[in-house]
Amino acid sequence: MCGFAGFARAGRNIDRDFCETRLRKMGEAIVHRGPDAGGVWLNDALSVGLSHRRLSILDLSPLGAQPMVSASGRFVIAFNGEIYNFQALGEELLADGAHFRGHSDTEVMLAAFEAWGVEAALGRFAGMFAFALFDQQERRLYLARDRMGEKPLYYGWQGSTLVFGSELKALQQHPEWQGEINRGALPLLVRHNLIPAPHTIYSGIFKLLPASFVAVDLARLEPGQLPEPSRYWRLEDQFVESDDWTVEAAADHLEALLTKVIGEQMVSDVPLGAFLSGGVDSSTVVALMQKQASTPVKTFSIGFNEEGFNEAKHAAAVAGHLGTDHTELYVTEQNARDLVPRLPQIYDEPFADSSQLPTYLVSEMTRKHVTVALSGDGGDELFCGYTRYPGMLRGWQHRRSFGSRLKALSGRLPPELTARAIRALVPSQRGRSVEAIRLRLARVRAVASSQSLSDFYRQSVSIWPDPAMALVEPGEGSYGLTAPLPGRVPDNDLKTLMWRDLNWYLPDDILTKVDRAAMACSLETRIPMLDHRVVSFAMGLPASLNMEGNVGKQVLRSVLYRHVPRELIDRPKQGFAVPVAAWLRGSLREWAETLLDPVKLREQGYWRTDMVRQVWSEHLSGREDYSFELWGILMFQSWLD
């Protein structure tokens, strides 16, 4: 695991010493991603340069250093990630005449590009990756990202220079950095507490979508112009279902496949362990790790003193059964208070999934013991694990039956007048503010007006159903929840919800959270469930095979029950939630009050101050839990400071 950055300048007049210094500064900004070593490469004739920071995992010798030049000198790469099938690819390349100096996956990648071409090689890599590759022969720069979006890649024009890298803080070190705030990203932040790809908080800077690459012809480099990303793999092509599976047969196949993938991901020249929450996904990964390990696997979990949020005791029980070497940490309000001011530096742009707090803290603890940790992320999206899915389908059917009447009823009066009428006529609402009732009405209207399951889902998972209620300048761009469904994915069942989450929630929330938190601690995370072979298998299963009543992940559960007694696993799903609602009324109240100062809000000009302040007041009173609605605003305000 590493980090990289670089630039390509339109024009050929550059000072070599100045550019090398700037490349080093870009690398130093992300030294946490690679504290072991750093290097730069510059072609001053073509005005293109690469910077790399190394976290040594495989081939710890200097032979694994980057930027790395291919054997022929044609390709130069700066790479972040791991190619898990590099040994098999390397053997094939050796048989075809390739020669290797070391035993790193980076060297195998370069040989693959030389032998098969860039796009064909991308299709054969099994792993997580983002990279910048320069073809000196064709004078072409490639930027590419792994299939599921485990590793980040930012890119875009600033002045006359195309900048790119693993994190925004690296791009900010270039002298042409402008950093203009992208107001069009704020409605998406308000709606989902994150900024989904391809958008970022900065104008002119984009996130590369998963399973995509951009090929930039430096001979025709023009400021402001970017080629459209190309896809080298399509998730929708994996939606080829077979009705031949039974749960038991599917579990047999899945266990064999996961065992192979986890075995590949356990290859490391440094200490390795795993996150363990005690849930289905992480317990399955750890069980299959322990089955292949000769010593107890090192496992790590995090807990809370607040009982409703604490899963540490379940993790400890699973660890005890499997015989792992288990370590746990209990989070306090003081831990959260100390960490919250650092979140803008960790995430670079506003990001407001509050489980970012325990994710960072468990990563920090884990890094004291190991350098690599396997994670169970992805199981919910692949095997119908989210408890919201069955209810969402029932809600959609109800909406189709009664939605037109509900829409007509909720739309007869203007929102302001309707809210005042409800407060006056409904006794239980007389203590509520008009703004609070308007927020509820907006949610009803948004859901009632949905014209498809995809739109119904989007509105149902929206935190602010109408961003215009909170923002001075609303207006949203397209992203994973608004993109048209491909033909293979019907807009009427569980597979629709799974496809949406795999294209939006997984890369833009879960994987962003894990990557930034872990890499801020110089910890590499690996996610076996997201190996593309596992994804393809999971998407080929009928969704109904994974559902028994309202309980999903039946195939994955069947694998786990072979290794862990079901009584240690079967319990209501908790997720990785944190008690932010109480903390905002307690230890974080002063911090939040400062950020939500009405004078400051009006001067900045982003938020509708009266609405934000009323929501804050309602939350403090205890009448409502508006922690989700407030956390996104607070993360923006903290980032802005």
Residue, then its C-alpha position, 0 to 999 in steps of 0.5 A: m500500500c502506498g500513495f502517489a501524485g504527479f502532474a502533466r503540464a501543457g507546455r514544455n518550459i519547466d525548470r527541472d530542479f523546481c519540478e523535482t522539489r515540487l514532486r517531493k512536496m506532493g509526496e511528503a503531503i501523503v507520507h502517511r500512506g507510505p512512510d518507508a520510502g519515497g521517490v520521484w521521476l520526471n521527464d522534463a522534455l515532456s513536462v510530466g512527473l511522478s511522485h511516490r510514497r512507499l509502505s513496504i509490504l512485498d519485496l521490502s528491498p530497494l528492488g520494489a521502489q517506485p516510481m518504477v521503470s519497465a525492463s524496456g524503459r517504455f513504461v513508468i508507474a506510480f502505483n497504490g495497492e496490491i495485485y493478489n494474483f501477481q505470482a500466477l501472472g508472473e509465472e505466465l510472463l516468465a514462460d513468455g520470456a519476461h525477466f524480473r529483478g525482484h519479486s514485487d507485484t509492481e514489476v509484474m504489472l509493468a511486464a504485463f503492460e509490455a506483453w499485453g497492453v494496458e487495457a488487456a492487462l487491467g482486465r487480468f489484475a485481481g486486486m485493489f489499485a490506483f495508478a499513474l502509468f506513463d507510456q514514453q513511447e506513445r507519450r500517453l499518461y494512463l490513470a486507472r482505478d480498481r474494479m470496486g473502488e477500493k483505492p482512490l484517484y483524484y485528477g483535474w486541471q489547475g491552471s495549465t497543469l493536469v494534477f493527479g494523486s491518491e489524496l487531495k492534499a498532494l494535489q494542493q502542493h502544486p504551485e498552480w493549485q487554486g482550490e475553488i470550492n465546488r458549490g455544486a457538491l454541497p447538495l450531494l453532501v447534504r443529501h448523503n453526508l458525502i460527496p460521491a464520484p465523480h464530484t469533489i469539493y473542488s471545482g475542476i477536480f474529479k474522482l475517477l470512477p471504479a473500473s475506469f481508466v483515463a488515457v491522456d495524449l500528452a501530444r495534444l494536451e490542452p488546459g481544461q480538456l479531459p478525455e472521457p473515462s473508459r471502462y475496462w470491466r462492468l459490474e452489470d455484466q456479472f448479473v447473469e443469474s443461474d437458477d441451478w444453485t441451492v443454498e448448500a451448493a452455493a455455500d460450498h462454492l463460496e467457501a472454496l472461492l473465499t478460501k483461495v482469495i483470502g489465501e492470496q491476500m494473506v501473502s505479506d512480508v510484514p505482520l498481518g491481522a484482521f478487523l473483527s466486529g463479531g458480525v457475519d462478514s468479518s467473522t467469515v473472513v477471520a474463520l477462513m484466515q484461521k483455517q489456513a494459518s499455522t498460528p493464531v490470527k491477530t484480530f482487532s475490535i472496538g467497543f463503546n461503553e454505551e450498550g446499544f452501540n457495543e459489539a466488542k463482546h460479540a467479537a470477543a466471543v467469536a475470537g475465543h471460539l476461533g482461537t485468535d490473538h484478540t485485542e480490543l479498544y473501548v472508545t470514550e467521548q474523550n477519544a471522539r472529542d480529540l479526534v473530531p478536529r482532525l477529521p478534515q485533515i484525514y479526509d481532505e474534503p467534507f465526509a460525514d459518516s460518523s463511523q469514521l471515528p471508530t474506523y480510525l481508532v481501530s486502525e490506529m490500534t491495529r497499526k501498533h501490532v500489524t501493518v496489514a489488516l483484512s476486513g469484512d466489508g462488502g458482504d452486505e452489498l453482495f449478499c443482501g445483508y442490509t436490513r433496509y432492503p426487504g422494507m424498501l421493496r415493501g415500501w415501494q409496492h405500497r408507494r405504487s398502490f397509494g402514492s398518487r393519493l399521498k402525493a396529492l394530499s401532501g401537495r395541496l398546501p404550501p410546505e410552510l402553511t401545511a407545517r403551521a397547520i399540522r402544528a396547530l391541529v395535532p397535539s403531539q406536534r405543538g412543541r415542534s418547530v415549523e422547520a422540523i415539521r417542514l423537514r418531515l413533510a419534505r421527506v413524505r413529498a420526496v418519497a411520494s413523488s418517486q417514479s421508480l424503485s431507484d428514485f424511491y430508494r434514493q429519496s428514502v436514504s436521503i438525509w435532507p430530502d430537499p437540499a434547498m431547505a438547508l442550502v443557499e444555492p442548491g442544485e445537484g449533479s448526477y452520480g451513482l444513485t441517479a445514473p441510468l440502470p443498465g439493461r441487465v439490471p431490472d428496476n424492480d427487485l433486490k438486484t436494483l438496490m444491490w447494484r445501486d449500493l455497489n455503484w454508490y454507497l460502497p465506493d463513496d462511503i464505506l471504502t472511502k471511510v476505510d481507506r482514509a482512516a487506515m492510511a492515515c495510520s499507515l495501515e494497509t487494509r485488504i477486502p477479500m469480499l471485493d475480489h472481482r471473482v467473488v463479486s461475479f459469483a455473488m451477482g450470479l446468484p438469485a437474490s432470493l437465495n440469500m433472503e429468508g424472510n427479512v434475513g439476508k446473507q443466507v449463503l454467506r451465513s451457511v459458510l460461517y456456520r461451518h466454523v462458528p456456532r450460529e448462536l454466536i452470530d444470530r442477533p439483530k444487526q447493529g452496524f458500526a454506529v456511534p452515539v453521535a446524537a448524545w455526544l453532540r448534546g454533551s462533550l461535542r456541544e461546544w465544538a458544534e456550537t462554535l461551528l454553527d454560530p449564526v453570525k459565521l453562517r451568514e457571513q460564509g453564505y452557504w447555509r440557510t441559517d434559520m433552518v440550520r439553527q432551528v434543527w440544532s435547537e431541536h436536537l439539543s432539546g432532545r425532542e428530535d435526533y438530528s445528528f445525521e442532518l447536522w453531522g454533514i453540515l458540521m463536517f463541512q464547517s470544520w473542513l472550511d475552518 
